[in-house]
Amino acid sequence: MATLTFEDLGDDHFTVQGTANVYEVTTPRNPATIIRLDQAWRVEFDWRSEGPDNHVIGGDWQLKIYLERMGGLEFSFTPPTGEATEPLRPALNYSQYTEYIEIPANTVNEAGLYKLVASITHTGLDASGNPSRVAGFAEGPLLQFYEVKP
């Protein structure tokens, strides 16, 4: 489990905390760090916003995942893979969210060790959709992708 670290806004009027976990799509109950290249997988984001200002903040949550291949080569998802948007749901005391980003089989096409970074950014306080000061990031876990040999 990777804990999402959100920037401290300096007060308790609006706080956010959460986690990001990796699962194989075929066994969604058990976190995974070793994944076959020909297998779909997903990152599950669970987060909660709370505080007295929770009911007055609108906008969207932008979720993204990044992979960095260990040992040199970079890896990039082709959007919309690796991205999701979740509307903010204002509520009186707190709002609870769960969202998945599913990665299709063979999206990662080379075996190796990769580091995952997950991000959640709040947007939509202005008409241009610029991000607000509320953002959270989680680094890890390391993921081993492997190819099944005949």
ABEGO torsion letter per residue (X at the ends): XBBBBBBBAGBAABBBBBBBBBBBAABAABBBABBBAABBBBBBBBBBBBEAAAAABBEBBBBBBBBBBBGGBBBBBBOABGBBBBBBBBBAABBBBBBBBBBBBGABABBEBBBBBBBBBBBGABAAGBBBABBBBBBOBBBBBBBBBX
